[in-house]
Amino acid sequence: MRFFISLLLCMVVQGSLAETALSPQNSSSENKPPIVISGTVPDEATHQKLIAKVRQLYGENINDQIVIGRVMMPPNWTDHLDKLIDPQLKQITHGELKVEGTQINIRGEVANEAQRQQIVSDMSTRLNPTYTIHNGLHVTARGQSLIDDALANRNIEFESGSANLTPAGKVVLDEVATAMLKLETQYIDITGHTDSSGLRSINIDLSLARAQSVKEYLVSKGIKPEHCNTYGVGPDHPIESNTTVEGRSRNRRIEFRLVQKN
């Protein structure tokens, strides 16, 4: 299970984590994708403070891509980041924390409704009133294992550099659609990912186009279009290093998460 952190505006912190608190059988650090931290901060002191906080929470498996640049931060911004990167984040799986100035968006899966509300309530208590939190957390939907079994660790394949599904990709999606049609809860988030080759802007567009192609194919198999949300995050959430052919292949993927509507 993974968690993504994205802190935007003055910096970007984007990360992925195999959540060992819920998956003790995968607790070896060798099995964890790294937390990827990128973006721009105004000075080295801010950089080091952020890195130390993330390491305190998630350990040493960090890919640091932060650069120093000329940026303006809201008052006491790094102090508020310190309050946000809190152990409660480890209760969230397949999620994202995004901070844009004083706007905070948090999404992902939690175990129950009480936890969904408590995490955001506690965040609000730790921050001053200028910060606004948008709660996009949802309770883990039953039936995710059916989707995971249908995928069987296979990637959805596309023609090179395009959003056109290959015949092999359609075969896998046929099995995903069959699994979804067995479920009462069919709402699903479809997220496209790429490796880091080429321009990030092009990869963002390609990843979204691929997610939309997957949605169109599932709709053709009987899934309601309003039950599918599509996202494209390009190279920002790698699960392996992009320095190897195998790593880049694994990073080019489509992820499916069932969503239980609150």
N, C-alpha and C positions, 0 to 999 in steps of 0.2 A: 504494500500500500504506500502511496506517495502523498506528500504535501508540498504545495508550491507557495512560496512567499514572493510577492511582487510589491515593492515599495517604489512608487513612481513620483515624478516631478523633479525632485532634487537628486534622486538616485533610483535605481532599480535593483531590487533584490529578488531574484527569481530562483527558486530552488525546488529540488525534488528529494524525497526521503522515503526509503522503505521503512514504514512505521513499525518498528520492532516491538513497541509496547503492545500492539495487537497481533503481531506475528512473531512470537518468540522463536519459532523454528527457523526464521531467516535473520537471526540476530547478528550474524557475522558481518563485520564492516565491509567485507569483500562483496557482499550481496547488495549493498546499499548504493543506489545512484547518488551522486554528490548533490549537495546544496549548491546551486549556481547563483552567485551574487554578482550583479553587474550594474553599471550606471555611473553617475558622476556625483562626487561629493566635493565640498569646497576646500578640504584640507586633509592632511594625513591623520590628524588626531580623530576626526570624525570617522574616517575609514577604519582605523584600528579599533575604535570603540564599537562600531557595528560588527566587525568581524569577531571580536571577542565575545559579544553577546550571542551571536548565532552559534559560535563554537560551544559556548556554555550550555546552550539548549540542545544542540544536535550533534556535538562531537566534532572531530577533526576532518570529516569527509566533506570538504568545501572546495569549490572551484571559484576562486576569487577573480572577478573580472572588473572590479571597481577602478575607475580612473579619477584623477583629481582635475577639477575644472572650475570655471567661473560660473557659479550658480548661486541663487538667492534662496535661503530657506526661511520658512516661518519661524517666529520666535520659539526658542527651546524645542525645536523640531527633533533633534537627536534624543533629547530626554524623553519625549513622547514615544519615539520608536523603541527606546529601551523598555518602556512600559508595555508596548504592544507585543514584543517578542517574548512571550510569557509561556510557561509550561502548559497552560491551557490549550495552546495550539496543537499539542500532541494528542489531544482528544479528537482532532479533526483529521479525516483521511480524504485523499483525492480532492484536496481543496486548494484555495488560494486566498491569501491576504494581500490586498492591494491598497496602498496609501497614496493618494494624490493630493499633495498639500495637506489640507485639513479634512479631506474626504476619504473615508475608509470603507472599502468594500471587502466583505469576507464571505467566502462561499466554500462549499464542501459538504462532507457527510459526517454526521454525528450519530450517537447511539439512540437518542430519544429526544422528545420535544423539550423536556426540562433542560437538558444539556444545551440544546439549540439556543434557548433563551438566556440561560445563565452565562454562557461564554460572552455574549454581546453585552449583557448587563454589567458584568464585571469589567469589561473593556471600557464602557462608558464611565464607570466609577473612577477608573484610573486616569482618565483624560480630562482636560478642561473643557468647558462648554463650547469652545470654538470648533471642536471636532465633531463631525457627523458620521455615524456608523450605519452602513446599509447591510442588513442581515440577509445574506443569500445562503445561509446554511440550511440543509435539509436532513431529515432523518433518513438513514440508510434504507433503501428500498429492498424489500424481500424479493428474491429472484435473481439478484446479481450473479449468483453462482451459475445459473442457467446460461446467462450470456457469456460468462467466462469459459464455461465448458464448451459452448458452441465455437468460440474462437480458438480454444485449445492452443493458446500461445502463438497463433499464426497471425501474420500481418495481412492487412487488406492491400492487395497489390494494384498498382496503377501503371499505365504506360509512362515511360521515362519523361519527366519534366511536364506532365500533364495531369488533368483530373479525370482522365478516361480510365474506367475500371478495366482490368484485364479479365479474361475468362476465369482465371484462378481466383481473383478477387471476388467475382460474382458468386462463385461456388461457396466461399466462406460466408458471404452476406446472406445467401439463401438459408444457411443454417442459423445465423443470427436472427433473421426474420421469423423462422419457425419457432425459435425459442421465445421471442417476444410475444408472438401470438398466443402462447400458452399462459401468459401472465395477465393477471387482472390489472396490474400497474404497468402501463406500457410507455410512460414518459421516459425519455432517454436523452442524455447529453452526448453529442457526437463531437469529438475534438480531434482536429487534424494537427499533426506534427511533422516537421521536416528535420533534416540534418542542417549543419551550419554552412554548407557549400553555397556560394553565391551571395547575392544581396539579401539582407534580412527582409526588406520591404516586399521583395518578390516572393520570398518563402512564406511570409505571412499570408499573402494573397493566394498562393498555391495551396497552403494547408487549409484555408477556409473553403476554397473551391472543391477540394477533395472531400471535406466533410459534407458539403452540400451535395456532391455527387452520391455519396453514401446514403444521405437522407432520401434523395430522389429514388434511388434503387429500392430502399426499404418501403417507401410509399407505394411503389409499383407492386410490392408483394403483400400489400394490405395493411401496412402500418399507417395510422392517421398522421397527416403532415403536422398538425398542431401539437402532436405528442413528441416531436423531435426538435431539439435545440442544437444549433450548429455553432462551432467555435473554431477559429484558426489561430494557433499560437506560434507557427513557424518553428524556428530553432530554439525557442526560449526555454523549453522544458526538456532537456535531454535526459535520457535514462542511462546512457553510456557515453564514453568519451567519443568525440567526433574526430579523433586523431587516427582511428583505425577504420578499415572497410567494414568490419563486422559491427563496430559501434555505430557508424553512420547508418547502416542498414536497419539496426534496431531502433534508431531515433526516428526513422521515417515510418510513421505508424498512425493508425486511427485508434482512439480510445473510446470506449462506450461505458457510460455510467447511468444505471437506472436511477430515476428521480422519484421519490415519494412526495407528492404535492402536500404542502402544509395546509 
